[in-house]
Amino acid sequence: LAHLYELHAPAIFRYAYRRLGDPEQAEDIRAEVFLRMIEGIERYEERGSSIEAWLYRIAHDRIIDQRRRVQPLPLEEWGHVCEGPEENIDQHALQEEVQQSLQSLTERQRTVIAMRFWQDLSIREIAQQLKQSEGAVKLLQHRGMKQLARTLREPQE
């Protein structure tokens, strides 16, 4: 186990750090990965992938859990980021229009849409996170998307 730690710990830390951008959180993820490895090593079965792949899978799952515990991103950080001199002004204007339209939604609708489309979570994962039924989450998403479509179709002043 010590050999596995020495061999893979630096790479797991880098993986978590690149995704979270916080060295303390990356260290916590690394510690959780190896704790889970120790807890589950007896049940580990090689099914065509390496132990390294298993460790990365654990890290990936812990990172997703960490992101779910963190407050949602501010609206201005949700959209596509245009970089460089080739920035498309129309794209930027559309982003601002969508961000303004998101303000017309209820907080629950915005949360569901952010989790679904920006955090890439499934309906089931969102329902578990919000402690609601999948039907309720689908309804919030549907109503939010209808409201967004309606708001985006309205002429801007």
C-alpha positions in Angstrom: 0.0 0.0 0.0 2.9 2.4 0.8 4.4 1.6 -2.6 1.0 2.4 -4.3 0.8 5.7 -2.4 4.3 6.8 -3.3 3.8 5.8 -6.9 0.4 7.5 -7.5 -0.1 10.2 -4.8 1.7 13.0 -6.7 -0.3 12.3 -9.9 -3.6 12.2 -8.0 -2.8 15.5 -6.3 -2.0 17.1 -9.7 -5.2 15.7 -11.1 -7.3 17.1 -8.3 -5.5 20.4 -8.3 -6.0 21.0 -12.0 -9.7 20.4 -11.6 -10.3 22.3 -8.3 -7.6 25.0 -8.4 -7.1 24.9 -4.7 -4.1 23.0 -3.2 -5.9 22.4 0.2 -8.9 20.8 -1.6 -6.6 18.8 -3.8 -4.7 17.5 -0.7 -8.1 16.6 0.9 -9.1 14.7 -2.3 -5.8 12.9 -2.4 -6.2 11.8 1.2 -9.8 10.7 0.6 -8.7 8.7 -2.5 -6.1 6.7 -0.6 -8.3 6.3 2.4 -11.0 4.8 0.1 -8.3 2.6 -1.5 -7.3 1.2 1.9 -10.9 0.6 2.8 -11.7 -1.1 -0.6 -8.5 -2.8 -1.6 -9.8 -6.2 -0.5 -12.8 -5.9 -2.8 -10.8 -4.5 -5.7 -11.0 -6.7 -8.8 -9.0 -6.0 -11.9 -11.5 -6.0 -14.7 -9.3 -5.0 -17.6 -8.2 -1.7 -16.1 -5.3 -0.9 -13.8 -5.3 0.1 -10.2 -4.3 3.5 -11.3 -7.5 3.8 -13.3 -9.4 2.8 -10.2 -7.6 5.5 -8.2 -8.4 8.1 -10.8 -12.1 7.0 -10.8 -12.2 7.5 -7.0 -10.6 10.9 -7.4 -13.0 11.9 -10.1 -16.0 10.9 -7.9 -14.6 12.8 -4.9 -14.0 15.9 -7.0 -17.6 15.8 -8.2 -18.8 15.4 -4.6 -16.6 18.4 -3.7 -18.0 20.6 -6.4 -21.6 19.7 -5.3 -20.8 20.9 -1.8 -19.5 24.2 -3.0 -21.8 27.1 -3.8 -22.9 27.4 -7.4 -20.9 29.6 -9.7 -22.0 33.2 -10.1 -24.1 33.7 -13.2 -21.4 35.6 -15.0 -19.1 32.6 -14.9 -21.7 30.1 -16.3 -21.4 30.8 -19.9 -18.8 30.2 -22.6 -15.7 32.4 -22.2 -14.5 34.0 -25.4 -10.8 34.7 -25.5 -8.4 36.5 -27.8 -8.8 39.1 -30.5 -11.2 37.0 -32.5 -13.9 37.3 -29.8 -17.2 37.3 -31.4 -19.3 40.3 -30.3 -22.6 38.6 -31.2 -21.6 35.7 -29.0 -20.8 38.0 -26.1 -24.1 39.8 -26.5 -26.0 36.5 -26.6 -24.2 35.4 -23.4 -25.3 38.6 -21.6 -28.8 38.2 -22.9 -29.0 34.6 -21.5 -27.5 35.7 -18.2 -30.1 38.5 -17.9 -32.8 36.0 -18.8 -31.7 33.7 -16.1 -32.6 36.4 -13.6 -36.3 35.9 -14.6 -36.2 32.4 -13.2 -36.9 31.3 -9.7 -33.9 30.4 -7.6 -34.8 26.7 -7.7 -35.2 26.8 -11.5 -31.8 28.5 -11.9 -30.2 26.0 -9.5 -31.6 23.0 -11.5 -30.6 24.5 -14.8 -27.1 25.3 -13.6 -26.6 21.8 -12.1 -28.1 20.2 -15.3 -26.3 22.1 -18.0 -23.2 23.6 -16.4 -22.3 21.0 -13.9 -23.5 18.2 -16.2 -25.4 16.4 -13.5 -28.2 13.9 -14.3 -31.8 14.4 -13.2 -31.3 11.7 -10.6 -28.1 13.3 -9.2 -29.9 16.7 -9.0 -32.9 15.1 -7.3 -30.6 13.5 -4.7 -28.6 16.7 -4.1 -31.8 18.8 -3.7 -33.6 16.1 -1.8 -36.5 16.3 -4.3 -38.2 13.7 -6.5 -36.9 13.3 -10.1 -40.4 14.5 -11.3 -40.1 17.7 -9.3 -36.6 18.3 -10.8 -37.9 17.6 -14.3 -40.7 20.1 -13.8 -38.4 22.8 -12.5 -36.1 22.3 -15.5 -39.1 22.3 -17.9 -40.6 25.4 -16.5 -37.3 27.2 -16.3 -36.5 26.4 -19.9 -39.9 27.6 -21.0 -39.4 30.8 -19.1 -35.9 31.3 -20.7 -37.3 30.7 -24.2 -40.1 33.2 -23.5 -37.7 35.8 -22.1 -35.2 35.4 -25.0 -38.0 35.8 -27.6 -39.2 39.1 -26.1 -37.8 42.2 -27.8 -35.0 43.8 -25.8 -35.4 47.5 -24.8 
